[in-house]
């Protein structure tokens, strides 16, 4: 019963809309009105709105891209950073070195030898720390400060073929020697 009522209301509303269009089409050419001043005012308003939108768009773009989380996009590379060349190929990551010390800033310089890949760096708790594209013929840099000792995972984030799910490598972060001795000393003093 309710479906029949809804159907009837829909038909009536459609008939009203069609009637309005037919009325406008029939009466559109009957009156001769000078639309020049109205059109000039409308074009002026439209032009002003266009420039407001363009200026707002440029400002919003500049403001939102200033705070990108990747320092490498601005060319800021930390002094003394560990540089690791990463080459992605179906279905493995090749790293120039696979370890660093805790609190080191590591710059992953990422490229690909075959197809596009997506490099994701995960901490020992499997939280994504950063990502970048690995593309043939191009090097992207991803700068991260790895604070927690443990095994970090490098995973592919872009489907690259049948063994995409197995494309992972380990990156070991060892405790800083100064931090390890301080921890041992604190442990002995507290005993």
N, C-alpha and C positions, 0 to 999 in steps of 0.2 A: 504494500500500500504506500509506504513512504517513498519507495523508488518511483512509483507512478507519479506522485506529487512533485518530486524533484524533477522528473522528466518534463512534466507540464510547465513548471516554472522556468526551466531552461529554454523550452520552445518559445514561451511568451517573451522572455528577455531577448532571445535571438531575433525574434520578429521585430521588437522595438528597435534594436540596433540596426537591423536592415532597413527599417522604415526611416530612421534618422539619416542614414547614408543616402537613401533614394531621395528624400526631401532636399538634402543639401545639393545633390547632383542636379536635380531638376531646377532649383532656384539659383544655382551658382552664376549663371550667365544673365539673369534678368535685370539686376540692378547695376547701374553704372556709378560706382563710387570712386572717388579719387583716393587711391591707396598710397600715393607717393609719400606724403608726410608720415603716415603710419609705418611704411616700410623703412624709410630713412631712420626713424627713431628706433625701430626694432633692430636694424643692422648696426646702429651705434651701440646699443645695449649688448648685442651679440659679440661685437668686436671687443668691447671692454671686458666682457666675461672671458673671452678667449685669452686675452693677455693676462688676466688675473690667474687663470688656470695654469698658463705656461710658467709664470713667475713662481707660483706656489709649487708647481711640480719640480722646478729646478732647485728651489730652496729645500724642499723635502728630500730630494735625492742627495744633495750635498750634505745636509745635516745627518741623514741616516747612514751615509757611507763613511763618514769621518771616524766612527767608532767601530770599524770592523775588528773582529777579534784577532785577526792574523796580522802580526807586525810585518810579515814578509810582503804584504800587499802594499805597504808604504816604504819598503826598502830598509826598515830598521832591523838590523841583525845584531844580536847581542855580542858584545866583545867576548872572545874566548869560547864562543859556542862550538859544540861538537857538530861537525858536518857529516851527515850520513847520506851517501848516494843510494837511492832505492830505484831498482829497475823492476817493473812489473811485466810478467809474461805469463801466458796461459800455462800453467796455473800455479805460479809461485812468485814470491818476492825475493829478489837478490839484493842483499845489503852489503855495503862496503865495510861496515863493522856492525856487530850485533850486540854491543853493550855500551853502557855509560855509567857514570857515577850519579848517585842521588843528588838532586839540586842542580845538575848540569842542565844548561839550555841546549837542546838538540835541534838542529835544523835538518829536517828530512828534505833532500833535494830529489824530487820524484819525477820519473819519466816512465814510459812504457815502450816495449820493443815490438808489440804486435797490434793490439787493439786497446781501446780505452778501458781503464780500470779505475776504481775509486779506492784510494788508500784511507783506511780508518785506523787510528791508533787508540787502543783500549788499555786502560790501566789494569793492575792485577785484580781489581774487583769487577772487571768487564764493563766499565763506564767509558763511553766514548769521550776522548779528550780533544780530538781534532780530526779533520779529514781534508783531503784535497784530491783533485783529479790526477790520474796518471795517463798522459797522452803521448802517443808516438811523436817524436820530433820536437817535444816541448818539455821544459823543466818547470815544475811548480815547487815552491818551497813552503814547508809547514814547520813553524818554529814553536816548540813546546818546552816548558821547563818540567822535567820529570822529577818529582820530589820524593815519591814513595819507592823504596827498594822493592824489587820483585820482578816477575815476568810480565812484560807488556806484550800484547798481541797486535799484529798488523794483519788486518783482514781486508778483503776486497769488498767494496760496497756497491759495485756496479756489475750487473750480470755480464759475464764475459765468456760463457760457454758451459759445457756440460760439467766440468769439475770446478766451477766457480766457488761452490761451498767449501772446497778443500783448500782454497788459496789463502793460506795464512803462514805467518812467520813469527818467531819469538824475538823479543828484544829485551835483554837482561839489564836491569838497573841494580847496581850493587850499592850497599851502604857507603856513605862517605867515610874515609878512614878517621877523620876527626870526630865525627858523630859516634862511631863505633867505640872509640876509646873513652869518650865521655860517658857513654851508656854503661860500659864496664866499670868505670870508676864510681859512678853513682850507685851501681849495684853493690859494690864492695863496701862503700861507706854506709849504705843503708842496712847492711847485714849485722 
